[in-house]
C-alpha cells in the first residue's frame, strides 16, 4: 500500500511546545524518528559552535568528542547541554523502559559542501549506524550548528519503525557473508540500494527536511539515513550527534530473538 509520505513527514515535524511526551514517544515508535523544532537556545548553540571551530583548528580530525569540549573548557562545557530540555530525558526514560541505558557518545562531524570545505568529511551514503556501532538500540540526537538542507548540506532519512527497517535490510542477527570491517557482514551487500528503497516504500519516502540551528532530529541506530547534498549546497555543514545506548536490541519491553547486544 502506498503511504502518504508528505503527511507522514508533517506529522513527525513539530515545535518543542507542540510535543507532549506521549505524542513524541508515539511518533518515534511508529516512524523511528521525530523532529523537535526550536529546542535549543541559539546563543548556547553558537557558543559551542565557536568552541568546536577552535578545537577543529588545532585538531583536524573527522570527529571531535565531548571530551574535547570538556578539556577545552576545564570541564565547564559539554555538548549534552544542547538537550537540557526535560522532554528529552523523559523521552529517553520512556524509550528505554525496562532496561538500563547510558551515554554511548557525543561528537561533532563536518560534511563537505559541493564547492567548499574539501578537507572535511565526504557526504555519507545511505546507511544504518548499526553497521558501524553496536546493535543494542541507540537513540541519536542529530543537531546542526547552521541552518541546513538549503544552501548547506543536510540530512535525509527513511521514517519507518526500527523493526520494519530490520526486515527491509534482511537483518537476522547472524553473519551473512565473510567478515568485514565493523558489522557490514551482518547485512546483505545490496540492502540499502536507493532503487530498492524507492521500489519498496514508494517515491518521496526519504525525508530531506530543512533543519535550522536550534532544531533536533531524533533518530536511532536502526534508521536508514545519510547526507542530503545537491550541487546547490555549496557550503559544508557541522553538526552534533548525541547517542544513548540501551542493553537490548529492542525497546519498549520487546526483546527479539537476537536478544541482548551480540556485537
C-alpha positions in Angstrom: 0.0 0.0 0.0 1.3 3.4 -1.0 1.9 5.6 2.0 1.2 9.3 2.1 4.8 10.4 2.7 4.1 14.1 2.7 1.6 13.7 5.5 3.9 11.4 7.5 6.7 14.0 7.2 4.4 16.7 8.5 3.2 14.5 11.4 6.7 13.9 12.8 7.9 17.5 12.5 6.7 19.9 15.3 7.9 22.7 17.5 9.1 21.8 21.0 6.0 23.4 22.5 3.7 21.3 20.4 5.1 18.0 21.6 3.9 16.2 24.7 5.9 13.2 26.0 3.1 10.9 24.8 2.8 12.3 21.3 6.6 12.4 20.8 7.1 8.8 22.1 4.2 7.5 20.0 5.6 9.2 16.8 9.1 8.0 17.5 8.0 4.4 17.9 5.8 4.5 14.8 8.2 6.2 12.4 11.6 5.6 14.1 12.3 9.4 14.2 10.9 12.8 15.0 11.9 16.4 14.6 11.8 18.8 17.6 12.0 22.4 16.4 13.3 25.3 18.4 14.6 23.0 21.2 17.9 24.7 21.8 18.9 28.2 22.8 20.7 29.7 19.8 23.2 31.6 22.0 24.2 28.4 23.7 24.5 26.7 20.3 26.6 29.5 18.9 29.0 29.3 21.9 29.5 25.6 21.4 30.0 26.1 17.6 32.7 28.6 18.4 34.4 26.2 20.7 34.1 23.4 18.0 35.7 25.6 15.4 38.6 26.4 17.7 39.1 22.7 18.6 39.0 21.6 14.9 41.6 24.3 14.0 44.0 22.6 16.4 42.8 19.1 15.8 41.9 18.5 12.2 40.3 15.1 12.6 37.0 13.7 11.3 35.3 13.8 14.7 35.8 15.7 17.9 34.2 14.4 21.1 32.5 15.8 24.2 35.8 15.1 26.0 37.5 17.6 23.7 35.0 20.3 24.8 35.5 19.3 28.5 39.3 19.6 28.1 39.0 22.9 26.2 36.9 24.5 29.0 38.3 22.6 32.0 35.1 20.8 32.5 32.9 23.9 32.0 31.0 23.0 28.8 29.5 19.9 27.3 27.7 19.0 24.1 25.0 17.4 26.2 23.9 20.9 27.3 22.1 21.0 24.0 19.5 18.5 25.1 18.9 20.0 28.5 15.1 20.4 28.0 13.3 17.9 30.3 11.4 16.5 27.4 14.5 14.8 26.0 15.2 13.0 29.3 11.6 12.0 29.7 11.7 10.5 26.2 14.9 8.5 26.9 13.2 7.1 30.0 10.2 6.1 28.0 12.1 4.6 25.1 14.4 2.5 27.4 11.7 1.5 29.8 12.6 -1.9 31.4 16.3 -1.7 30.6 19.3 0.4 31.7 20.8 2.9 29.3 23.9 5.1 29.3 25.7 7.6 27.2 27.2 6.0 24.1 28.9 9.0 22.6 28.8 12.7 22.0 30.7 14.0 18.9 30.8 16.6 16.1 31.4 15.9 12.4 31.9 18.2 9.4 30.5 17.4 5.9 31.8 18.9 2.7 29.8 21.3 0.7 29.7 21.0 -3.1 32.2 23.8 -3.6 33.9 24.3 -0.3 35.4 22.6 2.8 37.0 19.9 0.8 39.2 18.9 3.8 36.0 17.9 5.7 34.4 14.5 5.6 32.7 13.5 2.3 28.9 13.1 2.2 27.7 9.9 3.8 25.8 7.4 1.6 22.6 5.8 3.0 23.5 3.6 5.9 22.5 2.3 9.3 24.5 3.3 12.4 24.3 -0.4 13.4 26.5 -1.2 10.5 29.2 0.7 12.4 28.1 0.7 16.0 26.7 -1.9 18.5 23.3 -3.5 17.7 21.8 -2.6 21.0 19.1 0.1 20.5 20.6 3.5 20.4 18.8 6.9 20.5 20.6 9.6 18.5 20.1 13.3 18.7 21.2 14.9 15.4 21.8 18.7 15.8 23.2 21.1 13.1 25.1 24.2 14.1 23.8 26.0 11.0 20.6 26.1 9.1 21.0 23.1 6.8 19.2 21.5 3.8 19.1 24.7 1.8 22.4 26.1 0.7 24.2 23.9 3.3 24.4 20.1 3.2 21.6 18.5 5.2 20.4 15.0 6.1 17.9 12.5 4.7 16.2 9.5 6.4 13.6 6.9 5.9 10.8 7.3 8.5 9.7 3.7 9.3 9.9 1.9 12.6 13.0 0.1 13.6 11.6 -3.4 13.2 10.4 -2.6 9.6 13.9 -1.3 8.9 15.5 -4.6 10.1 13.1 -6.6 7.9 13.8 -4.5 4.9 17.5 -4.8 5.4 17.1 -8.6 5.9 18.9 -8.4 9.3 18.9 -11.7 11.2 21.4 -11.1 13.9 23.8 -13.6 12.3 26.6 -13.0 9.8 25.5 -13.3 6.2 28.9 -13.1 4.4 32.6 -13.2 5.1 33.7 -11.0 8.0 34.3 -7.3 7.1 35.2 -4.2 8.9 32.6 -3.1 11.5 29.3 -5.0 11.2 28.7 -4.9 7.5 28.9 -8.7 7.2 25.6 -8.9 9.2 23.8 -7.3 6.2 23.4 -8.2 2.6 25.7 -6.1 0.3 22.8 -4.5 -1.6 20.4 -4.0 1.3 20.4 -0.2 1.1 20.3 0.3 -2.6 18.4 3.5 -3.3 16.4 1.9 -6.2 15.3 -0.9 -3.9 14.2 1.6 -1.2 12.1 3.5 -3.7 10.6 0.3 -5.1 9.7 -0.9 -1.6 8.4 2.2 0.0 7.5 4.4 -2.9 8.5 7.8 -4.3 9.1 10.5 -1.8 9.8 8.1 1.1 13.1 9.7 2.0 12.6 12.8 4.2 15.0 15.6 3.3 13.9 18.4 5.7 15.4 21.8 6.1 16.7 21.8 9.7 17.6 25.0 11.4 20.1 25.8 14.1 18.2 25.0 17.3 16.3 22.1 15.9 16.9 18.4 17.0 16.2 15.3 14.9 15.7 12.1 16.9 17.0 9.1 15.1 18.4 5.7 16.1 21.0 3.1 15.0 18.2 1.3 13.1 17.0 4.0 10.7 18.2 4.4 7.1 19.8 7.8 6.7 22.7 9.7 5.0 23.8 13.1 3.9 21.5 15.1 1.7 23.6 17.3 -0.6 22.8 18.8 -4.0 25.1 20.9 -6.2 23.4 24.0 -4.9 24.6 23.2 -1.4 27.9 24.9 -1.7 28.9 25.2 1.9 29.8 22.4 4.3 27.9 21.5 7.5 29.0 20.9 11.0 26.7 19.0 13.4 26.5 17.3 16.7 25.4 13.7 17.4 24.5 12.7 20.9 23.8 9.0 21.5 22.3 6.9 24.4 22.5 3.1 24.2 20.4 0.5 25.9 21.1 -3.1 26.9 18.8 -4.8 24.3 18.4 -4.7 20.6 14.7 -3.8 21.1 12.9 -1.2 23.1 9.5 -0.7 24.9 10.0 -4.1 26.6 10.1 -6.0 23.3 13.1 -8.3 23.1 13.7 -10.0 19.7 15.2 -13.5 19.1 18.6 -11.7 18.8 18.3 -10.8 22.5 21.0 -8.6 24.0 23.7 -6.8 22.1 25.6 -9.5 20.1 28.5 -7.3 19.0 
